[in-house]
Amino acid sequence: MPHSLYLGSGIVQPRLKEYDTQHDNIPAASEDDDSGPVKYRPSLAAVRSCMKYSIVELSTSLFIFALFVNSAILIVAGASLYNTDAASADLFGIHKLLAHQLAPVAGTIFALALLLSGISAGIVCTIAGQMICEGQLSWAVKPWVRRLMTRSISITPSIIIAGAVGQDGLSAALDGSQVALSVILPFVSAPLIYFTCRNRYMTMSSSNGDLISMRNHWFTAAIAIFIWLVIVVMNVALLVLLGLGVD
């Protein structure tokens, strides 16, 4: 999800400050300083420590948990739903196929997984929205109000679509939401790639005053740009095919 990029950046900030607080790297404010509170800037040691932690965390979640879970989904689907009506089935049809081809409990597990996925997506949206509003808009809202607003915005269209056009409308809305997320992704990731490749934004001072560049290595930047271009080309092709009416 594109907004998870904001969530990842926001989660790192308290980790940086916690590291500097534990290691006494935050300078104390002077009593003669009337300029207001000192703006916190993370130390080089905090950045390097949190970077190692984030790399291990992301690698573990992507290449261990996500890899095996997605592989299990593909293996089960390929073994049980091959050469059936699953090619044109929506979520409701897949639930029926799993319950019929495997066991009723398989359909129940599938429905439960969708429910938990929706709950986790709602949590990510709520926290990311809070970080964006407080950081970029300086708009502080009580957590329960933000949760109510986020849930209402996400659930109300689904209820209206389900009541107006039924099951087919829900499937079309789901497909449309996935297309929208895919189209938005390049616009969100492009600034991230740009900022992390520039010394202007990725240079910081060490304890002895030396400037340290933290920008992406050229190889990392090349891979990121290549993946970004692939996503853009695929999105353009997707929009063209949708415009032509090709499924």
KOLBAKE-383398 format. One record per residue (C-alpha): residue in one letter; x, y, z. Coordinates in Angstrom, 3 decimals. Layout:
! residues N
a | X | Y | Z $
...
***
This chain:
! residues 247
m | 0.000 | 0.000 | 0.000 $
p | 1.436 | 3.415 | -0.917 $
h | 0.590 | 4.993 | 2.434 $
s | 2.664 | 2.342 | 4.224 $
l | 5.735 | 4.327 | 3.094 $
y | 4.634 | 7.146 | 5.398 $
l | 4.005 | 4.669 | 8.178 $
g | 7.505 | 3.205 | 7.851 $
s | 9.105 | 6.651 | 8.010 $
g | 7.007 | 7.627 | 11.004 $
i | 7.792 | 4.476 | 12.977 $
v | 11.548 | 5.093 | 12.667 $
q | 11.418 | 8.564 | 14.251 $
p | 10.646 | 7.499 | 17.840 $
r | 13.267 | 4.753 | 17.545 $
l | 15.905 | 7.352 | 16.709 $
k | 14.969 | 9.551 | 19.640 $
e | 14.805 | 6.574 | 22.006 $
y | 18.341 | 5.532 | 21.004 $
d | 19.742 | 9.033 | 21.542 $
t | 17.913 | 9.346 | 24.860 $
q | 19.349 | 6.071 | 26.132 $
h | 22.874 | 7.041 | 25.050 $
d | 22.671 | 10.692 | 26.232 $
n | 23.116 | 12.076 | 22.722 $
i | 20.398 | 14.735 | 23.034 $
p | 21.875 | 18.116 | 24.080 $
a | 20.226 | 19.755 | 27.052 $
a | 18.542 | 23.108 | 26.427 $
s | 20.387 | 26.140 | 27.780 $
e | 18.662 | 28.277 | 30.428 $
d | 19.700 | 31.451 | 28.575 $
d | 18.214 | 30.226 | 25.293 $
d | 14.848 | 31.928 | 24.719 $
s | 14.432 | 30.728 | 21.135 $
g | 12.055 | 27.954 | 22.184 $
p | 12.447 | 24.195 | 22.277 $
v | 15.454 | 22.766 | 20.494 $
k | 14.526 | 20.840 | 17.356 $
y | 15.651 | 17.249 | 17.670 $
r | 18.106 | 15.940 | 15.096 $
p | 19.159 | 12.285 | 15.302 $
s | 22.814 | 11.457 | 15.786 $
l | 24.820 | 9.447 | 13.282 $
a | 24.997 | 6.520 | 15.708 $
a | 21.200 | 6.510 | 16.069 $
v | 20.699 | 6.525 | 12.300 $
r | 23.122 | 3.648 | 11.753 $
s | 21.643 | 1.616 | 14.602 $
c | 18.061 | 2.080 | 13.416 $
m | 19.078 | 1.363 | 9.825 $
k | 20.497 | -2.022 | 10.818 $
y | 17.373 | -2.771 | 12.848 $
s | 15.085 | -1.751 | 9.976 $
i | 16.996 | -3.856 | 7.448 $
v | 16.722 | -6.936 | 9.662 $
e | 13.056 | -6.223 | 10.378 $
l | 12.099 | -5.758 | 6.715 $
s | 14.167 | -8.708 | 5.545 $
t | 12.575 | -10.967 | 8.146 $
s | 9.025 | -9.890 | 7.346 $
l | 9.439 | -9.970 | 3.554 $
f | 11.728 | -12.917 | 2.908 $
i | 10.550 | -15.223 | 5.707 $
f | 6.948 | -14.583 | 6.742 $
a | 5.582 | -13.029 | 3.544 $
l | 7.519 | -15.404 | 1.291 $
f | 6.271 | -18.578 | 2.966 $
v | 2.707 | -17.332 | 3.417 $
n | 2.376 | -16.248 | -0.219 $
s | 4.065 | -19.433 | -1.408 $
a | 1.600 | -21.508 | 0.606 $
i | -1.308 | -19.606 | -0.946 $
l | -0.007 | -20.189 | -4.477 $
i | 0.746 | -23.869 | -3.840 $
v | -2.692 | -24.572 | -2.383 $
a | -4.433 | -22.618 | -5.144 $
g | -2.423 | -24.324 | -7.875 $
a | -2.978 | -27.793 | -6.463 $
s | -6.680 | -27.522 | -5.683 $
l | -8.132 | -24.887 | -8.016 $
y | -6.314 | -25.703 | -11.251 $
n | -8.524 | -26.214 | -14.333 $
t | -11.671 | -25.132 | -12.480 $
d | -13.902 | -22.081 | -12.520 $
a | -11.391 | -20.159 | -10.375 $
a | -10.018 | -18.273 | -13.389 $
s | -13.130 | -16.069 | -13.511 $
a | -14.164 | -16.297 | -9.853 $
d | -14.416 | -13.347 | -7.487 $
l | -13.813 | -13.508 | -3.740 $
f | -17.203 | -15.097 | -3.157 $
g | -16.537 | -17.688 | -5.851 $
i | -13.094 | -18.512 | -4.481 $
h | -14.622 | -19.049 | -1.037 $
k | -17.127 | -21.512 | -2.483 $
l | -14.446 | -23.304 | -4.508 $
l | -12.162 | -23.712 | -1.494 $
a | -15.011 | -25.027 | 0.625 $
h | -16.041 | -27.461 | -2.127 $
q | -12.620 | -28.594 | -3.391 $
l | -10.794 | -28.842 | -0.042 $
a | -13.043 | -28.649 | 3.000 $
p | -15.593 | -26.272 | 4.515 $
v | -12.988 | -25.139 | 7.023 $
a | -10.784 | -23.959 | 4.119 $
g | -13.468 | -21.499 | 3.072 $
t | -13.823 | -20.322 | 6.660 $
i | -10.069 | -19.764 | 6.966 $
f | -10.104 | -17.829 | 3.678 $
a | -12.905 | -15.566 | 4.933 $
l | -11.123 | -15.067 | 8.265 $
a | -7.895 | -14.165 | 6.450 $
l | -9.756 | -11.542 | 4.409 $
l | -11.272 | -10.105 | 7.590 $
l | -7.895 | -9.864 | 9.337 $
s | -6.365 | -8.371 | 6.195 $
g | -9.023 | -5.673 | 6.153 $
i | -8.502 | -4.921 | 9.845 $
s | -4.725 | -4.614 | 9.417 $
a | -5.202 | -2.390 | 6.363 $
g | -7.501 | -0.155 | 8.377 $
i | -4.932 | 0.119 | 11.171 $
v | -2.214 | 1.062 | 8.677 $
c | -4.472 | 3.683 | 7.069 $
t | -5.401 | 5.190 | 10.425 $
i | -1.832 | 5.476 | 11.725 $
a | -0.478 | 6.722 | 8.381 $
g | -3.247 | 9.322 | 8.200 $
q | -2.425 | 10.465 | 11.719 $
m | 1.258 | 10.901 | 10.833 $
i | 0.457 | 12.814 | 7.647 $
c | -2.042 | 15.134 | 9.349 $
e | 0.167 | 15.846 | 12.360 $
g | 3.448 | 16.134 | 10.449 $
q | 2.533 | 17.807 | 7.156 $
l | -0.731 | 19.566 | 8.025 $
s | -0.102 | 20.256 | 11.748 $
w | -3.630 | 19.008 | 12.346 $
a | -4.036 | 17.119 | 15.609 $
v | -7.213 | 15.076 | 16.068 $
k | -8.176 | 12.787 | 18.919 $
p | -7.411 | 9.133 | 18.107 $
w | -11.029 | 7.954 | 18.459 $
v | -12.220 | 10.717 | 16.121 $
r | -9.590 | 9.748 | 13.537 $
r | -10.541 | 6.064 | 13.795 $
l | -14.212 | 6.921 | 13.356 $
m | -13.482 | 9.102 | 10.325 $
t | -11.181 | 6.535 | 8.722 $
r | -13.575 | 3.638 | 9.249 $
s | -16.531 | 5.679 | 7.992 $
i | -14.698 | 6.728 | 4.838 $
s | -13.647 | 3.151 | 4.096 $
i | -16.858 | 1.318 | 5.044 $
t | -19.569 | 3.721 | 3.823 $
p | -18.824 | 3.325 | 0.071 $
s | -18.798 | -0.472 | 0.446 $
i | -22.179 | -0.454 | 2.188 $
i | -23.654 | 1.824 | -0.482 $
i | -22.266 | -0.303 | -3.331 $
a | -23.424 | -3.551 | -1.713 $
g | -26.925 | -2.185 | -1.202 $
a | -27.183 | -0.658 | -4.674 $
v | -25.625 | -3.220 | -7.036 $
g | -24.905 | -6.258 | -4.882 $
q | -22.119 | -8.808 | -5.196 $
d | -21.019 | -7.852 | -8.714 $
g | -20.630 | -4.248 | -7.649 $
l | -18.437 | -5.207 | -4.709 $
s | -16.148 | -7.216 | -6.983 $
a | -15.873 | -4.307 | -9.419 $
a | -15.183 | -1.885 | -6.560 $
l | -12.439 | -4.170 | -5.239 $
d | -10.812 | -4.314 | -8.673 $
g | -11.065 | -0.541 | -8.987 $
s | -9.465 | 0.036 | -5.589 $
q | -6.518 | -2.179 | -6.528 $
v | -6.073 | -0.270 | -9.790 $
a | -6.146 | 3.035 | -7.883 $
l | -3.515 | 1.845 | -5.392 $
s | -1.298 | 0.643 | -8.235 $
v | -1.587 | 3.954 | -10.104 $
i | -0.856 | 6.014 | -6.976 $
l | 2.252 | 4.003 | -6.026 $
p | 4.677 | 5.639 | -8.547 $
f | 3.646 | 9.139 | -7.432 $
v | 4.323 | 8.275 | -3.784 $
s | 7.566 | 6.351 | -4.323 $
a | 9.164 | 8.814 | -6.793 $
p | 9.899 | 11.508 | -4.143 $
l | 11.271 | 8.823 | -1.816 $
i | 13.707 | 7.601 | -4.469 $
y | 14.665 | 11.172 | -5.394 $
f | 15.337 | 12.327 | -1.829 $
t | 17.331 | 9.235 | -0.858 $
c | 19.578 | 9.619 | -3.920 $
r | 20.565 | 13.253 | -3.241 $
n | 23.403 | 14.337 | -0.954 $
r | 21.473 | 17.532 | -0.283 $
y | 18.939 | 15.613 | 1.778 $
m | 20.979 | 12.588 | 2.860 $
t | 24.066 | 14.259 | 4.391 $
m | 24.522 | 14.606 | 8.131 $
s | 27.266 | 15.632 | 10.524 $
s | 29.184 | 13.249 | 12.742 $
s | 30.196 | 13.969 | 16.328 $
n | 33.507 | 15.510 | 15.182 $
g | 31.863 | 17.724 | 12.547 $
d | 32.628 | 15.643 | 9.452 $
l | 29.927 | 15.383 | 6.793 $
i | 28.725 | 11.832 | 6.164 $
s | 26.745 | 10.957 | 3.037 $
m | 23.877 | 8.524 | 3.651 $
r | 22.463 | 8.563 | 0.132 $
n | 21.725 | 5.396 | -1.828 $
h | 24.575 | 3.584 | -3.534 $
w | 24.436 | 3.919 | -7.311 $
f | 23.550 | 0.237 | -7.625 $
t | 20.664 | 0.581 | -5.165 $
a | 19.490 | 3.726 | -6.935 $
a | 19.625 | 1.983 | -10.322 $
i | 17.547 | -0.953 | -9.059 $
a | 15.005 | 1.405 | -7.464 $
i | 14.653 | 3.469 | -10.646 $
f | 14.352 | 0.324 | -12.780 $
i | 11.592 | -1.099 | -10.566 $
w | 9.837 | 2.284 | -10.591 $
l | 9.927 | 2.401 | -14.404 $
v | 8.573 | -1.154 | -14.618 $
i | 5.652 | -0.194 | -12.362 $
v | 4.958 | 2.918 | -14.453 $
v | 4.974 | 0.957 | -17.721 $
m | 2.684 | -1.701 | -16.255 $
n | 0.296 | 0.954 | -14.935 $
v | 0.150 | 2.675 | -18.329 $
a | -0.546 | -0.669 | -19.995 $
l | -3.222 | -1.418 | -17.394 $
l | -4.986 | 1.895 | -17.978 $
v | -4.832 | 1.444 | -21.759 $
l | -6.292 | -2.062 | -21.520 $
l | -9.040 | -0.828 | -19.223 $
g | -9.821 | 1.961 | -21.669 $
l | -10.058 | -0.570 | -24.496 $
g | -12.335 | -2.773 | -22.418 $
v | -9.910 | -5.709 | -22.270 $
d | -10.120 | -7.825 | -19.094 $
***
